[in-house]
Amino acid sequence: MLLSAVALLLAVGGGSAFAQDMAPTAVQAQAAAISPMLLDPVFGDHAVLQRGRPIPVWGRAVPGSRVAVSLAASSVTTTADATGRWRADLPAQKAGGPHALTVSAGDVTQRLGDVIVGDVWLCSGQSNMELSLRQAANADAEIAAADDAALRLFNIPRRSLPQTAAEPQALAAWTPTTPETARDFSAACYFMARDLRRADPSVAIGLIAASWGGSIIEDWLSRDALAAMEPYQPSLQALDAYVRSPQEGEALWQRISMAWWRSHDPGLQGGWYRERLDETDWRRIPAEGAWETTQEDLATFDGVIWLRTKVELTRAQARQAATLDIGPIDDADSTWINGRYLGGMQGWDTPRRYRIRAGSLKAGRNVIAVGVLDSGGGGGAWGPAADKRLVFDDGSSVPLNQPWLRRVAAPLAGLPPPPRTPWVGGSGVSTLYNGMIAPVAPYGLKGVAWYQGESNAGDAAGYAVLLPALFADWRRAFDNPDLSMLVVQLANFGPASDRPQASGWAALREVQRRTVNADARAGLAVSIDVGDRYDLHPTNKQEIGRRLALEARRLDGQTVARSVQPEGVRRADGEIRIRYPEKAILTVVGASRPVGFELCGAGNDCRFVDAMLEGAEVILGDARPTDAKVRFCWADSPLCNLYGPEGLLAVPFELETPPSASVASTVE
């Protein structure tokens, strides 16, 4: 018989129904704990299963029961373990379908229809992967054209958990691509698959989208992966405490967080949170907008800045408990009122809302102070001024409409990353893995498209450890050591500069480049020429998808164009020569010479240099014996014009220069 909740209860309960005045039998208790579905919820009608590899299928059944699984002409059997969990691996299949996927256990059968075998991709990251088709360029026309029955979508909503769930989780449903199903799906992911389908219409494609805007890479790694890294031990300990008791976790985390601010923030050390303070050296700042866009002297500033404002209260207001709403803060904050610490959070788009105990406010002037740490991109209490207010427990509120002041405490250079509240979705540790990745693993995949890094741009050194760890972690989770890992390199964003300068975005791009180069099953989609320096979320996701599809096809053994990288660097006749692959077809766009090249001496003392393209070499004049590095396209928003075939920009890089003409440097 076909599966239903009643049928399952009858099948495992020997035909007995629960009576209100009877205690349930052990078998009935087991049945009650089992999902009405034999198959895990990731499997459904219209699903796409990965071709060319054994197909893992799993779910829940009565403990000890024999489970039979069939797909097309293949069938396997297994036995549910003592907890009712089971897994079976069907033999590898060629692309094709539609098929029926059928699972039986005892008298219970579940049958899925319209199941296709093809290629399955997981698309994950932060807001640029999350950005939907309806938000992309030319959205109306793209949505209207989104009609492909062999392109299937599985769109996982945002979900954060402090630990993996013990029971199966129904996150989404498989749907064929139509204008209605595609409009809210990841644009970059969709365009990648659309190009893959155009290249080979005979292979169906399934897309699993799992993204969270503003998320950091640490939140996408499993607990086991992070446990091997010493810097994350305090966060994991606090997360474990939070699982036992939220109060215990919050108390421990407040001690950890405050220790960082006391050790690294001159503003906190100097008491800039105090109620009474000489504000002679403080300057006015608008109540909304990122400081990079509202303050000319902070256009490229990353680091710690303190903000202060005042609010006048009546006696009746001051007697109450209240909530301080100050909107989102980019990236981390330490918030105080009248010299009392209220709390701190991370997450550039997370609204800050802090409780104020009765007795903390005063009739008359009250002082709000906020230490803000910006690790890259925009910074400050950028949310609308109208959303900043004190809300009292009686329901009334007072706007924070008095002037805001600011003072620089410390630049980001030299500061270690601040601790991030470990259970907050998007800025924690492992919570997105627990909520959005673990529930679909080990579903058979062709590969992963990873579009993330903006929220980690202040810690390139840490990212150099975390990105390869993510590759290894997800390959383990999805039981596929050959899983392709496609990385979208950070786009251009932020003000242009007329001189070389330190850039956290450029440093993270270099980590992405080196990590991909070190992994034979990884690919890099350069996007630094298709971004928008005024918008963190560029809408030309069609080009991002095209470049991802090219890398996917390259890793599949096809001969396709790719963004070129240098093979080596050498000195000759007072010049530095950057050697590209001999067969590379290089083109300079918009000028007679390449631009965007720098030479750097000791201590990253860099300068722009003139360049000339000669065959497969770029020649840099004015080389000095002290030059230790050469850079291309190194800035938050650089201008670069060296292209390879099919409109693909050459890959940005930083390479060491050889010490003499007799030595050549090779590329990592």
Helices and strands as residue ranges (DSSP letters): H 5-12, H 26-33, E 48-50, E 55-60, E 66-71, E 74-79, E 85-90, E 96-105, E 108-125, H 127-130, G 133-135, H 139-145, E 148-155, E 175-177, H 179-182, H 187-199, E 205-211, G 217-220, H 223-227, G 230-232, H 233-244, H 246-264, H 266-269, E 283-285, H 291-294, G 296-298, E 303-313, H 315-318, E 322-328, E 332-337, E 340-343, E 351-356, E 364-374, G 385-387, E 389-392, E 397-399, E 404-411, H 431-432, I 433-437, G 438-440, E 447-451, G 454-456, H 460-477, E 484-488, H 504-517, E 522-525, H 541-555, E 568-572, E 575-579, E 587-588, E 597-600, G 602-604, E 606-608, E 611-614, E 617-620, E 629-632, E 642-643, G 645-647, E 653-656, E 664-666
